[in-house]
Structures are given as C-alpha cells and as structure tokens.
Amino acid sequence: MRINIDREVALKSPQDLHEKVSQLVATTTQIQLIPDKLDQDLHLDSMALLELLIGLEKEFGIQIDEAELDPLKNFRSLESISEFVFANLQSGEAS
C-alpha cells in the first residue's frame, strides 16, 4: 500500500508529513493511535519496527542505516518518526 507523498510537499508541510507517517504506522503496525497525540509512546516490538522500517523506506524513498536504529530515540512516537523521516528527506535532498 502506497500513501504517496511528494518529497517536496513533505519538506514544505510538516503537518502533511505527520499525517502520512501516522497512516503508515497505523497500517503497518496495527497500533491504535490516539488522534493528535504525536508523543504517544508506540511500544514497537522488533517485528513491528522491521515492518515500519520497510514501509518508511518504500514510501518515502529513504535509506535507513543500522546506526539510526535507535527505537527509543527515532521510533518511540509519531513525532520522533516524523522528525526522523523529515531529517532523512532533507539529507537526501542535499545529496
């Protein structure tokens, strides 16, 4: 399932990016998200994290390095995941 977000749109609209990340998290992990609570702790297990990583790479066209796999920092909440994706999109644009 592709959610389709243009890289340029994602970089200009953090709200749109949060929305797309939220949709992806909900569909790949089956976690019941609390609307408008970006700091909700997602408690991802290893399988859910792996499925989410694959989804993020496919959806946003980013490459996630093993060194970035800090679940408590980058994958704890919708907010941290959105910030992580945003930073990866920015760095991808710079290259």
FENGI-V915864 format. One record per pair of residues at least 4 apart in sequence whose ideal C-beta (glycine too) atoms are under 8 Angstrom apart, sorted by the first residue. I is the first residue (numbers start at 1). GAP is how many residues later the second one is. Records with the same first field share a line. If there is no record, write none. Layout:
I=GAP / GAP
This chain:
1=26
2=56 / 57
3=17 / 20 / 21 / 56
5=4 / 5 / 11 / 12 / 15 / 54 / 55
6=4
7=4 / 53 / 54 / 82 / 85 / 86
8=4
9=4 / 7
10=6 / 7 / 10 / 50 / 75 / 76 / 79
11=75 / 78 / 79 / 82
13=4
14=4 / 68 / 72
15=4
16=4
17=4 / 65 / 68 / 69
18=4 / 20 / 60 / 61 / 64
19=4
20=4 / 39
21=4 / 35 / 57 / 60 / 61 / 64
22=4 / 11 / 56
23=4
24=4 / 28 / 31 / 32 / 35
25=4 / 6 / 8 / 17 / 27 / 53 / 56
26=4 / 5 / 7
27=28
28=20 / 23 / 24 / 26 / 27
29=13 / 15 / 19 / 22 / 23
31=11 / 12 / 13 / 17
33=4 / 7 / 45
34=6
37=41
38=39 / 40 / 41 / 44
39=38 / 39 / 40
40=37 / 38
41=35 / 36
42=6 / 33 / 34 / 35 / 36
44=4 / 5 / 8 / 27 / 31
45=4
46=4
47=4
48=4
49=4 / 20 / 22 / 26
50=4
51=4
52=4 / 23 / 29
53=4 / 11 / 16
54=4
55=4
56=4 / 6 / 8 / 25 / 29
57=4 / 5 / 6 / 7
60=25 / 28 / 29
61=31
62=23 / 26 / 27 / 30
63=25
64=4 / 5 / 24
65=4
68=6 / 16
69=5 / 6
70=4 / 5
71=4 / 5
72=4
73=7
74=6 / 7 / 9 / 10
75=5 / 6 / 9
76=4
77=4
78=4
79=4
80=4
81=4
82=4
83=4
84=4
85=4
86=4
87=4
88=4
89=4
90=4
91=4
